[in-house]
Amino acid sequence: MRPLNISIVGATGAVGAELTKLLEECAIPVNRLRLLASRNSAGRQVRFRDETCFVEPLHEIGDLETDIAFLCAGSAVSLEWGPRFAAQSALVIDNSNAFRMNPDVPLVVPQVNPNALSHRPRPGIVANPNCSTIQFVRAVRPLVTAWDVRQIIVTTYQAASGAGRMGIDKLRNGTKAVLEGSSEPPAAPFPVSLAFNVIPQVGEIDPEGVTLEERKLAQESRKILAMPDLPLTSTCVRVSVENGHSEAVYIEFEKPVGREQAHELLAQEAGVRLYADGIRKGYPTPRFIAHPEDVHVGRVRVNPGNPRGLWLWVVADNLQVGAALNALLIAQLAIVNRVIGK
Ligand SMILES: NC(=O)c1ccc[n+]([C@@H]2O[C@H](COP(=O)([O-])OP(=O)(O)OC[C@H]3O[C@@H](n4cnc5c(N)ncnc54)[C@H](OP(=O)(O)O)[C@@H]3O)[C@@H](O)[C@H]2O)c1
């Protein structure tokens, strides 16, 4: 295939920087890489495949021509610039919440619903799901497609990096301030200080008391799994972990299930790493996941009080699996399906 022109909007952020690193290491041939960000980052240098790239301010570029535009700069930037890149024939792969529930925009996790990108979407935009959704659907896919589901209850334990570069800085600086007994920096982007804390709020809380993150997990999972009535409810919690989201997932099926069968289904799923009893304590933890490209599942067990209920503990690198890697896999799927690069 011909080498591609690729633009990364938000290249200096947590997701954009991870994406640049993964793109450098992957096999996609790149003709021209454009790194774009706000005016604050103009002129910053980034090494990419033995060349030096200079970060350009998005608002000052005139020419939007590119084969792929990865948008990693938040919903407002995506809403303004996504359609503009698409109008210049780019395939837009958007990391924000802006287009995910648009029925014309495919919401893709390549291991789960690759057929959603079998042809070029009409708006020229493909949406990358939310971080907590991607690891959830990758872990539960083999179970919920094998057995009928009665209800799913999820509690998330989400890392500071899910709130971007500022989230990481705020956790580090706040923790240091508490340890040194000095005054803590303002809590933002978190509602209260995350240092030595857990916060049962990720995103805005709506009038019904549900957070945006909890809405996204349910709505996006239904769209990706093509299960519009999937009965899923969650509590999304921010924890003082720098990177790596964890989820306690409880699935109640219509009929009794077996632990061994669940192990078998999970063990056969590509990209899922199962921690059976005795292997690394039988569960993954976010600080020590050795394969950041995989979804890690442990503590698989049947509810002793209900043979239809199954618990899982699911951990993944939110910046890779939950964002940058999934975006890159979408690009590779688009190339294989000849949606781009013809
Ligand atoms: N973090 C995660 O785990 C995660 C997971 C899934 C999806 N996402 C989504 O991915 C997107 C990026 O998140 P992030 O965590 O990487 O955020 P981040 O660390 O705050 O980075 C934001 C990036 O956007 C750029 N930017 C901000 N305003 C801009 C503007 N007006 N014009 C051009 N560039 C602008 C910033 O540039 P400067 O450096 O110049 O300010 C920076 O490069 C968001 O939509 C987020 O919801 C994040």
The ligand as a MOL file (V3000), in Angstrom:
LIG
                    3D

  0  0  0     0  0            999 V3000
M  V30 BEGIN CTAB
M  V30 COUNTS 48 52 0 0 0
M  V30 BEGIN ATOM
M  V30 1 N -7.0510 9.7330 28.9530 0
M  V30 2 C -7.7470 8.6150 28.6530 0
M  V30 3 O -7.5670 7.5500 29.2770 0
M  V30 4 C -8.7610 8.6410 27.5470 0
M  V30 5 C -9.3790 7.4480 27.1890 0
M  V30 6 C -10.3310 7.4350 26.1730 0
M  V30 7 C -10.6330 8.6030 25.5210 0
M  V30 8 N -10.0230 9.7690 25.8900 0 CHG=1
M  V30 9 C -10.3650 10.9780 25.1440 0
M  V30 10 O -9.2300 11.3660 24.3830 0
M  V30 11 C -9.2060 12.7910 24.2450 0
M  V30 12 C -7.8550 13.3150 24.7480 0
M  V30 13 O -7.7300 13.0020 26.1140 0
M  V30 14 P -6.3480 13.1600 26.9080 0
M  V30 15 O -6.5530 12.3750 28.1340 0
M  V30 16 O -5.1990 12.8510 26.0230 0 CHG=-1
M  V30 17 O -6.3480 14.7300 27.2540 0
M  V30 18 P -5.1100 15.6950 27.5760 0
M  V30 19 O -3.9780 14.9360 28.1650 0
M  V30 20 O -5.6930 16.8100 28.3480 0
M  V30 21 O -4.6490 16.2440 26.1540 0
M  V30 22 C -5.4340 17.1440 25.4020 0
M  V30 23 C -4.7410 17.4500 24.0860 0
M  V30 24 O -5.6100 18.2770 23.3200 0
M  V30 25 C -4.9190 19.4590 22.9240 0
M  V30 26 N -5.8580 20.5540 22.8520 0
M  V30 27 C -6.6280 21.0480 23.8320 0
M  V30 28 N -7.3880 22.0890 23.3600 0
M  V30 29 C -7.0590 22.2260 22.0660 0
M  V30 30 C -7.4750 23.1030 21.0400 0
M  V30 31 N -8.4040 24.0470 21.2550 0
M  V30 32 N -6.9330 22.9690 19.8140 0
M  V30 33 C -6.0080 22.0350 19.5800 0
M  V30 34 N -5.5560 21.1560 20.5070 0
M  V30 35 C -6.0830 21.2580 21.7400 0
M  V30 36 C -3.8670 19.6580 24.0030 0
M  V30 37 O -2.8500 20.4860 23.4780 0
M  V30 38 P -1.8480 21.3440 24.4260 0
M  V30 39 O -0.8530 20.3640 24.9690 0
M  V30 40 O -1.2280 22.3120 23.4820 0
M  V30 41 O -2.6850 21.9720 25.4830 0
M  V30 42 C -3.4270 18.2200 24.2210 0
M  V30 43 O -2.5460 17.8100 23.1950 0
M  V30 44 C -10.4150 13.2990 25.0300 0
M  V30 45 O -11.4900 13.4540 24.1430 0
M  V30 46 C -10.6980 12.1700 25.9980 0
M  V30 47 O -12.0480 12.1460 26.4240 0
M  V30 48 C -9.0910 9.8090 26.8750 0
M  V30 END ATOM
M  V30 BEGIN BOND
M  V30 1 1 1 2
M  V30 2 2 2 3
M  V30 3 1 2 4
M  V30 4 1 4 5
M  V30 5 2 4 48
M  V30 6 2 5 6
M  V30 7 1 6 7
M  V30 8 2 7 8
M  V30 9 1 8 9
M  V30 10 1 8 48
M  V30 11 1 9 10
M  V30 12 1 9 46
M  V30 13 1 10 11
M  V30 14 1 11 12
M  V30 15 1 11 44
M  V30 16 1 12 13
M  V30 17 1 13 14
M  V30 18 2 14 15
M  V30 19 1 14 16
M  V30 20 1 14 17
M  V30 21 1 17 18
M  V30 22 2 18 19
M  V30 23 1 18 20
M  V30 24 1 18 21
M  V30 25 1 21 22
M  V30 26 1 22 23
M  V30 27 1 23 24
M  V30 28 1 23 42
M  V30 29 1 24 25
M  V30 30 1 25 26
M  V30 31 1 25 36
M  V30 32 1 26 27
M  V30 33 1 26 35
M  V30 34 2 27 28
M  V30 35 1 28 29
M  V30 36 1 29 30
M  V30 37 2 29 35
M  V30 38 1 30 31
M  V30 39 2 30 32
M  V30 40 1 32 33
M  V30 41 2 33 34
M  V30 42 1 34 35
M  V30 43 1 36 37
M  V30 44 1 36 42
M  V30 45 1 37 38
M  V30 46 2 38 39
M  V30 47 1 38 40
M  V30 48 1 38 41
M  V30 49 1 42 43
M  V30 50 1 44 45
M  V30 51 1 44 46
M  V30 52 1 46 47
M  V30 END BOND
M  V30 END CTAB
M  END
